[in-house]
Amino acid sequence: MIDLNEALAKDRWIGRLASHLDDFEALLDGQGYAKTTVQQKIKLLAGFSAWVERQDVPLSLLGEEDADRFLTELGLRPRRGDAWTIRQLLRYLRDTGGVPVLLPEVDTSAKGKLIDAFGEFLRKERGLSASTLTNYLP
């Protein structure tokens, strides 16, 4: 059994995500993060890596909901930025092909088509932005 506390203490990634550690750490360094910030992110992601392995989550199904579950089950009060850090990793994995990009489901029902048409009307005719539409459309 994988010990989450041990993984957190040793800042080491295990399991399916371990092969991505060095490249992701280099990406963070390249983005200008301070050394201590990179270390904090790597420590959190070591725990996430252990959790993914313990939960037996295939990389092909790894998503944002897993990040939320991990932070909830961690039992510690998440720090500001913890959820963002895991989402950074997921985006990196998608960009490099480590995790497949999940396409949004398209609602082909009459209701779904009506909502899509109304959204298109609001965007084109009323000039609403994508973020506004996200907030207003179901």
DSSP file (Angstrom, degrees, kcal/mol; ACC not computed):
  #  RESIDUE AA STRUCTURE BP1 BP2  ACC     N-H-->O    O-->H-N    N-H-->O    O-->H-N    TCO  KAPPA ALPHA  PHI   PSI    X-CA   Y-CA   Z-CA
    1    1 A M              0   0    0      0, 0.0     2,-0.4     0, 0.0    53,-0.0   0.000 360.0 360.0 360.0 143.1    0.0    0.0    0.0
    2    2 A I        -     0   0    0     48,-0.1     2,-0.8    49,-0.1     3,-0.1  -0.663 360.0-140.4 -85.6 130.2    1.2    3.5   -0.8
    3    3 A D     >  -     0   0    0     -2,-0.4     4,-2.0     1,-0.2     5,-0.2  -0.813   9.8-165.2 -94.1 110.5    1.8    5.8    2.1
    4    4 A L  H  > S+     0   0    0     -2,-0.8     4,-2.4     1,-0.2     5,-0.2   0.889  89.0  52.9 -62.1 -41.3    0.7    9.3    1.2
    5    5 A N  H  > S+     0   0    0      1,-0.2     4,-2.5     2,-0.2    -1,-0.2   0.880 107.8  51.6 -63.7 -37.8    2.5   10.9    4.1
    6    6 A E  H  > S+     0   0    0      2,-0.2     4,-2.1     1,-0.2    -1,-0.2   0.922 110.2  48.5 -64.7 -43.3    5.8    9.2    3.0
    7    7 A A  H  X>S+     0   0    0     -4,-2.0     5,-1.3     1,-0.2     4,-0.7   0.904 112.9  48.3 -63.4 -40.7    5.4   10.5   -0.5
    8    8 A L  H ><5S+     0   0    0     -4,-2.4     3,-0.5     1,-0.2    -2,-0.2   0.902 112.6  48.7 -64.9 -40.7    4.6   14.0    0.8
    9    9 A A  H 3<5S+     0   0    0     -4,-2.5    -2,-0.2     1,-0.2    -1,-0.2   0.848 115.3  42.7 -69.7 -34.0    7.6   13.9    3.1
   10   10 A K  H 3<5S-     0   0    0     -4,-2.1    -1,-0.2    -5,-0.2    -2,-0.2   0.459  97.1-134.0 -94.4  -0.8   10.1   12.7    0.5
   11   11 A D  T <<5 +     0   0    0     -4,-0.7     2,-0.4    -3,-0.5    -3,-0.2   0.860  59.9 138.1  52.6  36.8    8.9   15.0   -2.3
   12   12 A R      < -     0   0    0     -5,-1.3     2,-0.3    -6,-0.2    -1,-0.2  -0.918  49.5-138.0-121.1 143.2    9.0   12.1   -4.6
   13   13 A W        -     0   0    0     -2,-0.4     2,-0.3     5,-0.1    33,-0.1  -0.721  23.2-174.7 -93.7 143.3    6.5   11.0   -7.2
   14   14 A I    >   +     0   0    0     -2,-0.3     3,-0.8    32,-0.3    39,-0.2  -0.894  41.7   9.2-131.2 163.6    5.5    7.4   -7.6
   15   15 A G  G >  S-     0   0    0     -2,-0.3     3,-1.2     1,-0.2     4,-0.4  -0.353 117.4  -5.7  75.6-146.7    3.5    5.4  -10.0
   16   16 A R  G 3  S+     0   0    0      1,-0.3     3,-0.3    33,-0.2    -1,-0.2   0.744 134.4  47.1 -61.9 -29.1    2.0    6.6  -13.2
   17   17 A L  G X  S+     0   0    0     -3,-0.8     3,-2.0    32,-0.2     4,-0.4   0.586  85.1  91.0 -91.1 -10.6    3.0   10.3  -12.8
   18   18 A A  G X  S+     0   0    0     -3,-1.2     3,-1.4     1,-0.3     4,-0.4   0.833  79.4  59.8 -57.8 -36.3    6.6    9.7  -11.8
   19   19 A S  G 3  S+     0   0    0     -4,-0.4     4,-0.3    -3,-0.3    -1,-0.3   0.630 103.3  53.5 -70.1 -10.9    8.0    9.8  -15.4
   20   20 A H  G <> S+     0   0    0     -3,-2.0     4,-2.3     1,-0.1    -1,-0.3   0.481  82.4  92.7 -99.7  -4.2    6.6   13.4  -15.8
   21   21 A L  H <> S+     0   0    0     -3,-1.4     4,-2.7    -4,-0.4     5,-0.2   0.938  84.8  44.6 -58.6 -55.5    8.3   14.9  -12.7
   22   22 A D  H  > S+     0   0    0     -4,-0.4     4,-2.2     1,-0.2    -1,-0.2   0.906 115.9  46.2 -61.5 -44.3   11.6   16.2  -14.2
   23   23 A D  H  > S+     0   0    0     -4,-0.3     4,-2.0     2,-0.2    -1,-0.2   0.897 114.2  47.9 -67.2 -39.3   10.0   17.8  -17.2
   24   24 A F  H  X S+     0   0    0     -4,-2.3     4,-2.3     2,-0.2    -2,-0.2   0.902 111.3  50.7 -68.2 -39.3    7.2   19.4  -15.2
   25   25 A E  H  X S+     0   0    0     -4,-2.7     4,-2.4    -5,-0.2    -2,-0.2   0.903 110.1  50.3 -63.1 -40.3    9.7   20.8  -12.7
   26   26 A A  H  X S+     0   0    0     -4,-2.2     4,-2.6    -5,-0.2    -1,-0.2   0.879 108.2  53.6 -64.5 -37.6   11.7   22.2  -15.6
   27   27 A L  H  X S+     0   0    0     -4,-2.0     4,-1.5     2,-0.2    -2,-0.2   0.931 109.1  48.0 -61.7 -45.8    8.6   23.8  -17.0
   28   28 A L  H  <>S+     0   0    0     -4,-2.3     5,-1.8     1,-0.2     4,-0.3   0.916 112.2  49.4 -61.9 -43.3    7.9   25.5  -13.6
   29   29 A D  H ><5S+     0   0    0     -4,-2.4     3,-1.6     1,-0.2    -1,-0.2   0.921 110.1  51.6 -59.8 -43.8   11.5   26.7  -13.4
   30   30 A G  H 3<5S+     0   0    0     -4,-2.6    -1,-0.2     1,-0.3    -2,-0.2   0.758 102.3  60.0 -66.0 -25.1   11.2   28.0  -17.0
   31   31 A Q  T 3<5S-     0   0    0     -4,-1.5    -1,-0.3    -3,-0.3    -2,-0.2   0.470 120.5-107.9 -83.1  -1.0    8.1   29.9  -16.1
   32   32 A G  T < 5 +     0   0    0     -3,-1.6    -3,-0.2    -4,-0.3    -2,-0.1   0.635  60.1 160.2  89.8  14.4   10.0   31.8  -13.5
   33   33 A Y      < -     0   0    0     -5,-1.8    -1,-0.2     1,-0.1    -2,-0.0  -0.425  47.1-104.4 -67.5 144.7    8.7   30.3  -10.3
   34   34 A A     >  -     0   0    0      1,-0.1     4,-2.5    -2,-0.1     5,-0.2  -0.338  29.6-113.0 -64.6 151.7   10.8   30.8   -7.2
   35   35 A K  H  > S+     0   0    0      1,-0.2     4,-2.3     2,-0.2     5,-0.1   0.891 117.8  50.1 -55.4 -43.4   12.8   27.7   -6.1
   36   36 A T  H  > S+     0   0    0      1,-0.2     4,-2.1     2,-0.2    -1,-0.2   0.865 109.7  51.1 -66.6 -34.8   10.7   27.5   -2.8
   37   37 A T  H  > S+     0   0    0      2,-0.2     4,-2.5    -3,-0.2    -2,-0.2   0.919 109.6  49.8 -67.0 -42.8    7.5   27.7   -4.8
   38   38 A V  H  X S+     0   0    0     -4,-2.5     4,-2.7     1,-0.2    -2,-0.2   0.917 110.5  51.0 -60.6 -42.9    8.6   25.0   -7.2
   39   39 A Q  H  X S+     0   0    0     -4,-2.3     4,-2.2    -5,-0.2    -1,-0.2   0.898 110.2  49.0 -62.5 -40.8    9.5   22.8   -4.1
   40   40 A Q  H  X S+     0   0    0     -4,-2.1     4,-2.2     2,-0.2    -1,-0.2   0.913 112.7  47.8 -64.4 -42.2    6.1   23.4   -2.6
   41   41 A K  H  X S+     0   0    0     -4,-2.5     4,-2.6     1,-0.2    -2,-0.2   0.920 112.0  49.1 -64.6 -43.7    4.3   22.5   -5.8
   42   42 A I  H  X S+     0   0    0     -4,-2.7     4,-1.8     1,-0.2    -1,-0.2   0.885 109.6  52.6 -64.2 -38.3    6.4   19.3   -6.3
   43   43 A K  H  X S+     0   0    0     -4,-2.2     4,-1.5     2,-0.2    -1,-0.2   0.933 111.3  46.0 -63.4 -45.6    5.7   18.3   -2.7
   44   44 A L  H  X S+     0   0    0     -4,-2.2     4,-2.0     1,-0.2    -2,-0.2   0.924 113.3  49.7 -61.1 -44.2    1.9   18.6   -3.2
   45   45 A L  H  X S+     0   0    0     -4,-2.6     4,-2.6     1,-0.2    -1,-0.2   0.757 102.7  60.9 -71.1 -23.9    2.1   16.8   -6.5
   46   46 A A  H  X S+     0   0    0     -4,-1.8     4,-2.1     2,-0.2   -32,-0.3   0.915 107.6  45.9 -63.8 -42.1    4.1   14.0   -4.9
   47   47 A G  H  X S+     0   0    0     -4,-1.5     4,-2.5     2,-0.2    -2,-0.2   0.899 112.2  50.2 -65.2 -40.8    1.1   13.4   -2.7
   48   48 A F  H  X S+     0   0    0     -4,-2.0     4,-2.8     2,-0.2    -2,-0.2   0.904 109.0  52.5 -63.6 -41.0   -1.2   13.7   -5.7
   49   49 A S  H  X S+     0   0    0     -4,-2.6     4,-1.9     2,-0.2   -33,-0.2   0.915 111.4  46.0 -60.3 -44.6    0.9   11.1   -7.5
   50   50 A A  H  X S+     0   0    0     -4,-2.1     4,-2.7     2,-0.2    -2,-0.2   0.899 112.6  51.0 -65.1 -40.3    0.7    8.7   -4.6
   51   51 A W  H  X S+     0   0    0     -4,-2.5     4,-2.7     2,-0.2    -2,-0.2   0.915 108.3  51.4 -64.0 -43.7   -3.0    9.3   -4.3
   52   52 A V  H  X>S+     0   0    0     -4,-2.8     5,-2.1     1,-0.2     4,-0.6   0.908 113.2  46.0 -59.3 -42.3   -3.5    8.6   -8.0
   53   53 A E  H ><5S+     0   0    0     -4,-1.9     3,-0.6     2,-0.2    -2,-0.2   0.920 113.3  48.3 -67.1 -43.8   -1.6    5.3   -7.6
   54   54 A R  H 3<5S+     0   0    0     -4,-2.7    -2,-0.2     1,-0.2    -1,-0.2   0.874 114.2  46.0 -65.8 -37.0   -3.5    4.3   -4.5
   55   55 A Q  H 3<5S-     0   0    0     -4,-2.7    -1,-0.2    -5,-0.2    -2,-0.2   0.565 106.3-131.6 -80.8  -8.4   -6.8    5.1   -6.1
   56   56 A D  T <<5 +     0   0    0     -4,-0.6    -3,-0.2    -3,-0.6    -4,-0.1   0.904  41.2 171.9  57.4  45.5   -5.8    3.2   -9.2
   57   57 A V      < -     0   0    0     -5,-2.1    -1,-0.2    -6,-0.1     5,-0.1  -0.768  30.5-130.3 -86.5 118.8   -6.9    6.0  -11.5
   58   58 A P    >>  -     0   0    0      0, 0.0     3,-1.9     0, 0.0     4,-0.5  -0.422  14.4-125.2 -66.4 143.8   -5.8    5.4  -15.1
   59   59 A L  G >4 S+     0   0    0      1,-0.3     3,-0.9     2,-0.2    -2,-0.0   0.828 109.8  65.2 -58.5 -30.7   -4.1    8.4  -16.7
   60   60 A S  G 34 S+     0   0    0      1,-0.2    -1,-0.3    39,-0.1    39,-0.1   0.711 109.5  37.6 -66.3 -18.1   -6.6    8.3  -19.5
   61   61 A L  G <4 S+     0   0    0     -3,-1.9    -1,-0.2     2,-0.1     2,-0.2   0.374  84.8 125.7-111.4   2.2   -9.4    9.1  -17.0
   62   62 A L    <<  +     0   0    0     -3,-0.9     2,-0.2    -4,-0.5    -3,-0.0  -0.442  35.4 148.6 -68.7 128.0   -7.5   11.6  -14.8
   63   63 A G    >>  -     0   0    0     -2,-0.2     4,-1.2     1,-0.0     3,-1.1  -0.841  61.1 -77.4-149.1-175.8   -9.3   14.9  -14.6
   64   64 A E  H 3> S+     0   0    0      1,-0.3     4,-2.2    -2,-0.2     5,-0.2   0.819 120.7  62.6 -60.1 -33.8  -10.1   18.0  -12.5
   65   65 A E  H 3> S+     0   0    0      1,-0.2     4,-2.3     2,-0.2    -1,-0.3   0.831 100.5  54.4 -64.2 -29.6  -12.6   16.1  -10.4
   66   66 A D  H <> S+     0   0    0     -3,-1.1     4,-2.7     2,-0.2    -1,-0.2   0.873 105.4  53.0 -69.2 -36.8   -9.7   13.9   -9.2
   67   67 A A  H  X S+     0   0    0     -4,-1.2     4,-2.3     2,-0.2    -2,-0.2   0.930 110.9  46.6 -61.4 -45.2   -7.8   17.0   -8.1
   68   68 A D  H  X S+     0   0    0     -4,-2.2     4,-2.0     2,-0.2    -2,-0.2   0.912 112.8  49.3 -64.1 -42.8  -10.9   18.1   -6.1
   69   69 A R  H  X S+     0   0    0     -4,-2.3     4,-2.9     2,-0.2     5,-0.2   0.917 110.2  51.5 -62.8 -43.0  -11.3   14.6   -4.6
   70   70 A F  H  X S+     0   0    0     -4,-2.7     4,-1.7     1,-0.2    -2,-0.2   0.940 110.7  47.1 -59.1 -48.7   -7.6   14.5   -3.7
   71   71 A L  H  < S+     0   0    0     -4,-2.3     4,-0.5     1,-0.2     5,-0.3   0.862 114.6  47.7 -64.5 -34.9   -7.7   17.8   -1.9
   72   72 A T  H >< S+     0   0    0     -4,-2.0     3,-0.8     1,-0.2    -1,-0.2   0.923 115.7  43.2 -69.3 -44.7  -10.8   16.9    0.0
   73   73 A E  H 3< S+     0   0    0     -4,-2.9    -2,-0.2     1,-0.2    -1,-0.2   0.653  93.1  82.6 -77.5 -15.3   -9.5   13.5    1.0
   74   74 A L  T 3< S-     0   0    0     -4,-1.7    -1,-0.2    -5,-0.2    -2,-0.2   0.829  86.8-144.7 -59.6 -31.3   -6.1   14.9    2.0
   75   75 A G    <   +     0   0    0     -3,-0.8     2,-0.3    -4,-0.5    -1,-0.1   0.401  63.7 104.2  83.1  -5.4   -7.6   15.9    5.3
   76   76 A L  S    S-     0   0    0     -5,-0.3    -1,-0.3     3,-0.0    -2,-0.1  -0.728  85.6 -99.2-103.4 157.8   -5.4   19.0    5.4
   77   77 A R        -     0   0    0     -2,-0.3    -5,-0.1    -3,-0.1    -6,-0.0  -0.669  46.8-122.8 -74.8 117.4   -6.7   22.5    4.8
   78   78 A P        -     0   0    0      0, 0.0     2,-0.2     0, 0.0     3,-0.1  -0.308  22.1-126.1 -62.8 142.7   -5.6   23.2    1.2
   79   79 A R    >   -     0   0    0      1,-0.1     3,-2.3     2,-0.0     4,-0.4  -0.501  38.1 -83.5 -82.4 157.9   -3.4   26.2    0.7
   80   80 A R  T 3  S+     0   0    0      1,-0.3    -1,-0.1    -2,-0.2     0, 0.0  -0.431 120.1  25.1 -59.0 128.6   -4.3   28.9   -1.7
   81   81 A G  T 3> S+     0   0    0     -2,-0.2     4,-2.4    -3,-0.1    -1,-0.3   0.286  86.0 111.1  99.3 -10.4   -3.1   27.7   -5.1
   82   82 A D  H <> S+     0   0    0     -3,-2.3     4,-1.9     2,-0.2     5,-0.2   0.939  82.2  45.7 -62.8 -46.1   -3.1   23.9   -4.4
   83   83 A A  H  > S+     0   0    0     -4,-0.4     4,-2.1     1,-0.2    -1,-0.2   0.902 112.7  52.0 -62.9 -39.4   -6.0   23.3   -6.8
   84   84 A W  H  > S+     0   0    0      1,-0.2     4,-2.5     2,-0.2    -1,-0.2   0.900 105.5  55.3 -62.4 -41.2   -4.3   25.5   -9.4
   85   85 A T  H  X S+     0   0    0     -4,-2.4     4,-1.9     1,-0.2    -1,-0.2   0.916 109.4  45.6 -59.8 -44.6   -1.1   23.5   -9.0
   86   86 A I  H  X S+     0   0    0     -4,-1.9     4,-2.4     1,-0.2    -1,-0.2   0.893 112.0  51.7 -68.0 -38.1   -2.8   20.2   -9.8
   87   87 A R  H  X S+     0   0    0     -4,-2.1     4,-2.6     2,-0.2    -1,-0.2   0.859 105.7  56.1 -65.9 -33.9   -4.6   21.8  -12.7
   88   88 A Q  H  X S+     0   0    0     -4,-2.5     4,-2.5     2,-0.2    -1,-0.2   0.932 108.8  47.4 -59.4 -45.1   -1.3   23.1  -14.0
   89   89 A L  H  X S+     0   0    0     -4,-1.9     4,-2.8     2,-0.2    -2,-0.2   0.925 111.4  50.1 -62.8 -44.8    0.0   19.5  -14.0
   90   90 A L  H  X S+     0   0    0     -4,-2.4     4,-2.3     2,-0.2    -1,-0.2   0.905 111.3  48.6 -62.4 -40.9   -3.2   18.2  -15.7
   91   91 A R  H  X S+     0   0    0     -4,-2.6     4,-2.8     2,-0.2    -1,-0.2   0.917 111.4  50.5 -63.9 -42.3   -2.8   20.9  -18.4
   92   92 A Y  H  X S+     0   0    0     -4,-2.5     4,-2.0     1,-0.2     6,-0.3   0.926 110.3  49.7 -59.9 -45.0    0.8   20.0  -18.9
   93   93 A L  H  X>S+     0   0    0     -4,-2.8     5,-2.1     1,-0.2     6,-1.5   0.889 112.6  47.2 -63.3 -39.1   -0.1   16.3  -19.2
   94   94 A R  H ><5S+     0   0    0     -4,-2.3     3,-0.8     4,-0.2    -1,-0.2   0.921 111.5  50.7 -66.7 -43.0   -2.7   17.1  -21.8
   95   95 A D  H 3<5S+     0   0    0     -4,-2.8    -2,-0.2     1,-0.2    -1,-0.2   0.827 115.7  41.7 -64.9 -31.5   -0.4   19.4  -23.8
   96   96 A T  H 3<5S-     0   0    0     -4,-2.0    -1,-0.2    -5,-0.2    -2,-0.2   0.438 116.5-109.6 -96.5  -0.4    2.3   16.7  -23.9
   97   97 A G  T <<5S+     0   0    0     -3,-0.8    -3,-0.2    -4,-0.6    -4,-0.1   0.549  84.5 122.2  85.7   7.3    0.0   13.8  -24.6
   98   98 A G  S   <S+     0   0    0     -5,-2.1    -4,-0.2    -6,-0.3    -5,-0.1   0.791  82.7  26.2 -70.8 -27.7    0.3   12.2  -21.2
   99   99 A V  S    S-     0   0    0     -6,-1.5    -2,-0.3    -9,-0.1    -1,-0.2  -1.000  94.2-113.8-134.3 132.0   -3.4   12.5  -20.6
  100  100 A P        -     0   0    0      0, 0.0     2,-0.5     0, 0.0    -6,-0.1  -0.343  32.6-109.3 -67.0 147.8   -5.9   12.6  -23.5
  101  101 A V        -     0   0    0     -7,-0.2     2,-0.6     1,-0.0   -41,-0.0  -0.643  31.3-136.3 -75.4 125.8   -7.9   15.8  -24.0
  102  102 A L        -     0   0    0     -2,-0.5    -1,-0.0    -3,-0.0     3,-0.0  -0.749  14.2-140.7 -87.4 123.4  -11.5   15.2  -22.9
  103  103 A L        -     0   0    0     -2,-0.6     3,-0.1     1,-0.1     2,-0.0  -0.612  25.0-107.2 -82.0 141.3  -13.9   16.6  -25.4
  104  104 A P        -     0   0    0      0, 0.0     2,-0.2     0, 0.0    -1,-0.1  -0.362  36.8-106.7 -66.6 146.9  -17.0   18.2  -23.9
  105  105 A E        -     0   0    0      1,-0.0     2,-0.5    -3,-0.0    -3,-0.0  -0.526  29.5-137.0 -73.3 139.5  -20.3   16.3  -24.4
  106  106 A V        -     0   0    0     -2,-0.2     2,-0.8    -3,-0.1     6,-0.1  -0.876   7.9-139.4-101.9 126.0  -22.6   17.8  -26.9
  107  107 A D        +     0   0    0     -2,-0.5     9,-0.2     1,-0.1    -2,-0.0  -0.750  23.2 176.8 -85.5 109.3  -26.3   18.0  -25.9
  108  108 A T        +     0   0    0     -2,-0.8    -1,-0.1     4,-0.1    -2,-0.0   0.315  42.4 112.5 -97.4   8.2  -28.2   17.0  -29.1
  109  109 A S  S  > S-     0   0    0      1,-0.1     4,-2.5     4,-0.0     5,-0.2  -0.255  85.7-103.8 -71.8 168.5  -31.6   17.1  -27.4
  110  110 A A  H  > S+     0   0    0      1,-0.2     4,-2.1     2,-0.2     5,-0.2   0.899 124.5  50.7 -59.9 -40.9  -34.1   19.8  -28.4
  111  111 A K  H  > S+     0   0    0      2,-0.2     4,-2.4     1,-0.2    -1,-0.2   0.921 110.1  49.5 -63.5 -44.0  -33.4   21.6  -25.2
  112  112 A G  H  > S+     0   0    0      1,-0.2     4,-2.4     2,-0.2    -2,-0.2   0.896 110.7  49.5 -62.4 -41.7  -29.6   21.5  -25.9
  113  113 A K  H  X S+     0   0    0     -4,-2.5     4,-2.5     2,-0.2    -1,-0.2   0.888 110.7  50.7 -65.2 -38.8  -30.1   22.8  -29.4
  114  114 A L  H  X S+     0   0    0     -4,-2.1     4,-2.5     2,-0.2    -2,-0.2   0.914 110.8  48.2 -64.9 -43.3  -32.2   25.6  -28.1
  115  115 A I  H  X S+     0   0    0     -4,-2.4     4,-2.5     2,-0.2    -2,-0.2   0.912 112.4  49.3 -63.6 -42.8  -29.6   26.6  -25.5
  116  116 A D  H  X S+     0   0    0     -4,-2.4     4,-2.3     2,-0.2    -2,-0.2   0.918 112.0  48.1 -62.1 -43.8  -26.8   26.5  -28.1
  117  117 A A  H  X S+     0   0    0     -4,-2.5     4,-2.3     2,-0.2    -2,-0.2   0.904 112.4  48.7 -64.7 -41.0  -28.9   28.6  -30.5
  118  118 A F  H  X S+     0   0    0     -4,-2.5     4,-2.6     2,-0.2    -2,-0.2   0.904 110.9  50.7 -65.6 -40.9  -29.7   31.2  -27.8
  119  119 A G  H  X S+     0   0    0     -4,-2.5     4,-2.1     2,-0.2    -2,-0.2   0.901 110.0  49.8 -61.9 -41.4  -26.0   31.3  -26.8
  120  120 A E  H  X S+     0   0    0     -4,-2.3     4,-2.9     2,-0.2     5,-0.4   0.903 110.4  50.8 -64.0 -41.6  -25.0   31.9  -30.4
  121  121 A F  H  X>S+     0   0    0     -4,-2.3     4,-2.4     1,-0.2     5,-1.0   0.936 110.9  48.3 -60.0 -47.1  -27.6   34.7  -30.6
  122  122 A L  H  <5S+     0   0    0     -4,-2.6     6,-2.2     3,-0.2     4,-0.5   0.876 114.9  45.9 -62.6 -37.1  -26.2   36.3  -27.5
  123  123 A R  H  <5S+     0   0    0     -4,-2.1     4,-0.4     4,-0.2    -2,-0.2   0.945 123.9  30.3 -71.0 -48.7  -22.7   36.1  -28.7
  124  124 A K  H  <5S+     0   0    0     -4,-2.9    -3,-0.2    -5,-0.2    -2,-0.2   0.944 130.6  30.5 -79.1 -49.4  -23.3   37.4  -32.2
  125  125 A E  T  <5S+     0   0    0     -4,-2.4    -3,-0.2    -5,-0.4    -2,-0.1   0.817 131.3  31.2 -85.1 -31.6  -26.2   39.8  -31.9
  126  126 A R  S   <S-     0   0    0     -5,-1.0    -3,-0.2    -4,-0.5    -1,-0.2   0.517  98.2-127.7-106.8  -7.6  -25.7   41.1  -28.3
  127  127 A G        +     0   0    0     -4,-0.4    -4,-0.2    -6,-0.3     2,-0.1   0.753  43.8 167.9  72.0  25.5  -21.9   40.8  -28.2
  128  128 A L        -     0   0    0     -6,-2.2    -1,-0.2    -9,-0.1     2,-0.1  -0.466  32.3-121.4 -73.1 144.7  -21.6   38.8  -25.0
  129  129 A S     >  -     0   0    0     -2,-0.1     4,-2.3     1,-0.1     5,-0.2  -0.341  22.5-108.6 -80.1 165.1  -18.2   37.4  -24.2
  130  130 A A  H  > S+     0   0    0      1,-0.2     4,-2.1     2,-0.2     5,-0.1   0.881 119.9  52.9 -61.3 -39.0  -17.6   33.7  -23.7
  131  131 A S  H  > S+     0   0    0      2,-0.2     4,-1.4     1,-0.2    -1,-0.2   0.877 108.8  49.6 -67.6 -35.7  -17.1   34.2  -19.9
  132  132 A T  H  > S+     0   0    0      2,-0.2     4,-1.7     1,-0.2     5,-0.2   0.921 110.3  50.5 -66.5 -43.1  -20.5   36.0  -19.6
  133  133 A L  H  X S+     0   0    0     -4,-2.3     4,-2.9     1,-0.2    -2,-0.2   0.887 106.1  56.1 -61.7 -38.3  -22.2   33.2  -21.5
  134  134 A T  H  < S+     0   0    0     -4,-2.1    -1,-0.2     1,-0.2    -2,-0.2   0.882 110.5  45.4 -60.0 -37.9  -20.6   30.6  -19.2
  135  135 A N  H  < S+     0   0    0     -4,-1.4    -1,-0.2    -3,-0.1    -2,-0.2   0.792 121.6  35.8 -76.3 -28.0  -22.1   32.4  -16.3
  136  136 A Y  H  < S+     0   0    0     -4,-1.7    -2,-0.2    -5,-0.1    -3,-0.2   0.781 100.5  75.4-101.1 -30.6  -25.6   32.9  -17.8
  137  137 A L     <        0   0    0     -4,-2.9   -21,-0.0    -5,-0.2   -22,-0.0  -0.589 360.0 360.0 -85.5 146.4  -26.3   29.7  -19.8
  138  138 A P              0   0    0      0, 0.0    -1,-0.1     0, 0.0    -4,-0.1   0.515 360.0 360.0 -68.9 360.0  -27.2   26.5  -18.1
